[in-house]
């Protein structure tokens, strides 16, 4: 209904504008043709009547009135009806047309200069009346000429007839063109409206095809971009809750089974009971980490994550990180290469959140590094930035999977036991934390050659001590 309404509004507005312009143009042309011809006739008739007055001037001054034959020849020479009047309006020679009222051609005092006046006769025909003052036996008088402008009306009628047919053809063509243009416009709007209606009804795959280069196309592209973003958000939300359910299902099942075993008295001594309870504690810690990771994810996405700005000795932070992971390295028979290759150690940032990022990167490196290999932890300087590189000699990551590792709950090795891995949120949180601290995080990896994660933090020139 809306599209149809817009369609007819567009058609009628276009046609109305065209009709208005055509009528304005035609009326203007007819007016200027009429005025031009009328002015030309007035000038020509005035000159002819002046010539007649000049021809009879001497005779009229002497009191001689031209006879009827001479007067008729003068009328024929001007192409108008002529008559001679005295100052009192009495007709001396000739005769005005019968339909003229004497009041209709009063043009003022005959002693004045010649004047032209357009009068409308009872037959609705425009006419020109010219009065030229003369002297009749030392008394004022005037020669009056009456000329119909039927020839001008004939010209206008010809113009009208000539213009009418092209006007009708142009009007029909304009109507069809307006329908075509309006149909194209409303078709695009209707397509966007239809896509929006389907989308609002729950079809999140609905898109519009109206994506041209005009303003309507820009609207269609904006709608499609919005629909893609909403679809991605909905898909991410569904995957998020599905992954949370899956992540919680395993530890909850383990806790439930272990608790039931304890209730059933399967553990016959203190050592077995302690093992069962340690298992429950481990699964509880795992769920607690998942809850903390979900909380961090929500805060990062909502922009509510609080980031401290405090002096940090980055070299000391890496040394502390090395001490913290030493037991894990020994457990898996790994070695650590720790190097500080710059004398610039001081930065401004959140030490706790930076440790969280390093914990995640180091735990991933240890998890995927083969036994007997080496883990790298290197601090360097690069164009006013400090760079921390965490590397391993593991299996590496395929090129097609590199862009996906930052997504929530994504795991490269789908077959790996989830209890041996993290929550699947670590890298997503790490990237969010680095961006919140004004830094960046990137990855370089090649299948079979290991992986290197690099975090870049702006170095502060001022004294942070």
Buried (B, 14 or more C-beta within 10 A) or exposed (E): EEBEEBBEEBBEEBBEEBBEEBEEEBEEEBEEBBEEBBEEBBEBBBEBBBEBBEBBEEEBBEEEBBEEEBBEEBBEEBEBBBBBBBBEEEEBBBEBEEEBEEEBBEBEEBEEEBBBBEBEBEEEEBBBBBBBBBBBEEEBBBBBBBBBBEEBBEBBEEBEEEBEEEBEEBBEEBBEBBBEEBBBBBBBBBBBBBBBEBBEEEEBEBBBEBBEEEEBBEBBBEBBEEBEEEBEEEEEEEBBEEBBEEBBEBBBEBBEEBEEBBEEEEBEEEEEBEEBBEBBEEBBEBBEBBEBBBEBBEBBEEEEBEBEEEBBBBBEBBBEBBEEBEEBBEEBEBEBEBEBEBEBBBBBBBBEBBBBBBBBBBBBBBBBBEEEBBBBBBBBEEEEBBBBBBBBBBBBBEEEEBEEBBEBBBBBEEEEEBEEBBBBBBBBBBBBBBEBBBBBBEBBBEEEEBBBBBBBBBBBEEEEE
